[in-house]
Amino acid sequence: MRARDVRDPRVLEAIGRVPRHLFVPEALRANAHEDRPLSIGFGQTISQPYIVAFMTQALDVDPAHRVLEIGTGCGYQTAVLAELAREVFTIEIVPELAARAARMLADQGYANVHVRAGDGYAGWPDEAPFDRILAAAAPADVPPALEEQLAEDGVLVLPVGGWHQEIRVVQKRHGRLQSRDVLPVRFVPMVRRDDGRGGGR
């Protein structure tokens, strides 16, 4: 990661502290530290470590921030965010993954994480606004609820698109949103509850 474009020391230290092998299925633990995505069941994957680090660096989290994550998946990205932020609120559409991630995060001592099963398109309005928002699944465009729940001077990082996807960085300044696409990627789609599928890491 250091040889590429991830150079934030706090992000690198957080990645180093989180035991990725504990967040993947036991049968895949021998492959846990390879720089590639791995299946976590229910048609979902844990993202490659480089992408987790890249998106976390783009999010620019500091210890005072409250972070919303869409797509908890196995909870690995959640744990990395919890190493950096004051609080992390994370939503997973697949109930079984949400329950599994909640247990793992609790077992690892992350008392600053709140997990719930739900539709990420709606965000978490009861806890908004959020200083930072990260999504680990790709909608066709940025969900309006996430834009609304982003605090002033906040940053939102998510993959956007269908077949062709880009990581988009959205910043809110003086009530206006400014965005830029920074990296081509391939994520599972962000879907609604009635689609019966989810997304996450």
Backbone torsions as a table, in degrees:
resi	resn	phi	psi	omega
1	MET	NA	-40.0	179.1
2	ARG	-63.7	-32.0	-179.1
3	ALA	-75.2	-15.2	177.6
4	ARG	-97.5	-126.3	-175.2
5	ASP	-122.7	25.1	174.4
6	VAL	-104.8	107.0	-173.6
7	ARG	-127.5	-2.8	179.3
8	ASP	-66.7	117.1	-175.7
9	PRO	-62.6	-33.4	179.2
10	ARG	-66.1	-39.2	178.7
11	VAL	-66.6	-45.1	-180.0
12	LEU	-62.9	-39.2	178.5
13	GLU	-67.6	-40.2	178.5
14	ALA	-63.6	-45.0	177.3
15	ILE	-58.4	-40.7	-179.2
16	GLY	-67.6	-27.7	-177.7
17	ARG	-82.9	-23.6	-174.9
18	VAL	-89.8	121.1	-178.0
19	PRO	-77.9	89.9	-174.0
20	ARG	-55.7	-33.9	-176.1
21	HIS	-62.4	-26.0	-179.8
22	LEU	-74.3	-17.6	-175.8
23	PHE	-94.8	-5.1	179.4
24	VAL	-105.0	159.2	176.8
25	PRO	-56.5	145.9	-174.3
26	GLU	-55.6	-35.4	-178.6
27	ALA	-65.8	-19.5	-177.2
28	LEU	-107.3	6.5	-173.3
29	ARG	-64.6	-26.9	177.1
30	ALA	-65.4	-21.9	-179.6
31	ASN	-101.5	5.5	-168.9
32	ALA	-62.5	-29.4	-175.4
33	HIS	-101.5	12.5	170.9
34	GLU	-78.3	149.3	-176.4
35	ASP	-86.2	69.0	178.9
36	ARG	-156.4	158.4	176.8
37	PRO	-72.1	154.6	177.8
38	LEU	-134.2	149.0	179.1
39	SER	-69.8	138.9	174.5
40	ILE	-120.2	12.8	-179.3
41	GLY	91.7	165.5	178.4
42	PHE	59.2	27.3	179.6
43	GLY	73.6	14.9	-176.0
44	GLN	-112.2	165.4	-178.9
45	THR	-134.7	158.5	165.3
46	ILE	-93.4	128.3	-175.6
47	SER	-67.7	157.7	176.8
48	GLN	-63.7	145.9	-177.0
49	PRO	-54.3	-36.2	-179.9
50	TYR	-61.0	-43.8	-178.5
51	ILE	-66.8	-40.3	175.9
52	VAL	-58.6	-47.0	-179.0
53	ALA	-65.6	-43.0	-179.0
54	PHE	-61.1	-47.9	-178.3
55	MET	-68.2	-37.3	178.4
56	THR	-65.2	-41.0	177.1
57	GLN	-63.6	-42.3	179.1
58	ALA	-63.7	-29.9	-178.9
59	LEU	-71.0	-28.8	175.5
60	ASP	57.1	60.8	-176.9
61	VAL	-83.6	139.6	171.3
62	ASP	-122.9	168.2	-171.2
63	PRO	-63.7	-13.1	178.8
64	ALA	-91.4	-7.2	-170.3
65	HIS	-80.2	146.3	167.6
66	ARG	-102.9	126.8	-172.1
67	VAL	-117.9	136.9	170.7
68	LEU	-105.9	129.5	175.2
69	GLU	-116.5	133.3	175.6
70	ILE	-107.7	120.2	-178.9
71	GLY	96.0	70.8	-177.6
72	THR	-62.9	-39.6	-176.5
73	GLY	57.7	-125.9	-179.7
74	CYS	-84.6	-9.6	178.4
75	GLY	96.0	3.3	-177.4
76	TYR	-66.6	-52.5	177.2
77	GLN	-60.5	-37.0	177.2
78	THR	-56.7	-46.1	-179.5
79	ALA	-63.1	-40.6	177.9
80	VAL	-61.6	-44.6	177.6
81	LEU	-63.3	-38.9	-179.1
82	ALA	-65.8	-25.6	175.7
83	GLU	-68.4	-22.6	-171.2
84	LEU	-109.4	-27.8	-170.1
85	ALA	-105.7	167.2	174.7
86	ARG	-72.6	-46.5	179.5
87	GLU	-143.8	146.7	175.3
88	VAL	-126.1	126.8	175.0
89	PHE	-109.9	120.7	-172.6
90	THR	-129.4	137.9	-174.5
91	ILE	-120.9	132.5	177.2
92	GLU	-129.6	130.5	-176.0
93	ILE	-77.8	-23.2	178.9
94	VAL	-90.9	110.7	-174.3
95	PRO	-56.7	-38.0	-178.8
96	GLU	-64.7	-40.0	177.6
97	LEU	-68.5	-39.6	178.5
98	ALA	-60.2	-44.6	-179.1
99	ALA	-66.1	-42.4	-179.9
100	ARG	-64.3	-44.6	-180.0
101	ALA	-65.0	-40.4	179.5
102	ALA	-60.3	-42.0	178.2
103	ARG	-64.7	-45.1	-178.8
104	MET	-63.4	-44.8	-179.1
105	LEU	-64.7	-39.5	176.4
106	ALA	-65.2	-41.7	179.1
107	ASP	-62.2	-31.3	179.6
108	GLN	-86.1	0.9	173.5
109	GLY	85.5	19.4	-179.0
110	TYR	-85.7	84.2	-177.8
111	ALA	-75.8	-11.5	-178.6
112	ASN	-95.1	16.6	-179.3
113	VAL	-113.1	136.4	177.2
114	HIS	-122.0	120.0	-175.8
115	VAL	-112.2	137.4	170.2
116	ARG	-145.3	151.5	173.6
117	ALA	-86.2	131.1	-178.8
118	GLY	176.9	-175.9	-176.9
119	ASP	-90.9	112.9	-177.1
120	GLY	-64.8	-22.5	178.3
121	TYR	-59.5	-30.5	-177.5
122	ALA	-85.2	-10.7	-176.5
123	GLY	65.8	-149.6	-179.0
124	TRP	-135.6	74.6	-171.1
125	PRO	-59.4	-30.6	-178.0
126	ASP	-65.6	-21.6	-178.5
127	GLU	-110.5	-1.0	-179.4
128	ALA	-70.3	156.7	4.4
129	PRO	-85.6	164.0	-179.8
130	PHE	-116.4	140.0	177.8
131	ASP	-69.4	-33.3	-178.6
132	ARG	-140.6	142.8	175.7
133	ILE	-133.8	133.6	177.8
134	LEU	-130.9	136.0	175.6
135	ALA	-117.9	137.9	-177.8
136	ALA	-109.3	24.7	174.2
137	ALA	-149.2	156.1	-168.8
138	ALA	-103.9	113.6	168.2
139	PRO	-82.7	165.6	176.3
140	ALA	-65.8	-33.6	175.5
141	ASP	-149.1	171.7	-176.3
142	VAL	-67.7	123.5	177.9
143	PRO	-60.5	130.6	-179.2
144	PRO	-55.9	-35.0	-179.1
145	ALA	-62.2	-35.5	179.7
146	LEU	-70.2	-38.3	175.5
147	GLU	-62.3	-41.6	-178.5
148	GLU	-68.2	-32.4	-176.0
149	GLN	-87.5	-0.3	177.1
150	LEU	-81.6	128.2	-179.2
151	ALA	-70.7	161.1	172.0
152	GLU	-57.1	137.3	-174.8
153	ASP	66.5	16.8	179.6
154	GLY	-83.9	167.0	179.3
155	VAL	-130.8	135.0	177.0
156	LEU	-121.1	128.5	179.7
157	VAL	-125.7	126.8	-180.0
158	LEU	-161.7	154.1	171.1
159	PRO	-78.5	141.2	-178.3
160	VAL	-132.9	137.2	174.8
161	GLY	131.4	179.3	177.5
162	GLY	-105.6	-104.6	177.0
163	TRP	-65.5	-42.8	176.2
164	HIS	-98.8	118.5	-177.7
165	GLN	-121.3	148.7	174.5
166	GLU	-134.4	143.9	168.5
167	ILE	-72.6	124.9	-179.3
168	ARG	-109.5	134.3	175.6
169	VAL	-109.6	119.7	-178.0
170	VAL	-115.0	130.9	177.6
171	GLN	-121.5	140.9	177.8
172	LYS	-105.6	118.3	179.6
173	ARG	-131.1	123.6	179.5
174	HIS	53.6	38.8	177.0
175	GLY	79.2	-0.8	-178.8
176	ARG	-111.0	149.3	-178.5
177	LEU	-101.8	132.3	174.3
178	GLN	-121.1	134.2	-176.4
179	SER	-134.5	154.7	174.5
180	ARG	-147.7	145.6	176.3
181	ASP	-95.1	134.5	-168.2
182	VAL	-123.7	-18.6	-175.6
183	LEU	-161.7	128.6	173.6
184	PRO	-71.2	138.0	-175.7
185	VAL	-144.4	175.0	172.2
186	ARG	-137.3	107.0	179.0
187	PHE	-115.8	160.6	168.7
188	VAL	-65.0	151.5	-179.0
189	PRO	-70.8	147.0	168.8
190	MET	-82.7	125.0	-175.3
191	VAL	-126.4	164.8	180.0
192	ARG	-84.8	161.6	-178.1
193	ARG	-54.1	-40.4	-175.5
194	ASP	-73.5	-6.8	174.5
195	ASP	-79.6	-20.6	177.6
196	GLY	77.6	10.3	178.0
197	ARG	-126.2	162.7	-178.3
198	GLY	-132.6	-163.4	176.9
199	GLY	-161.2	146.1	178.0
200	GLY	167.8	-179.3	-178.2
201	ARG	-114.1	NA	NA
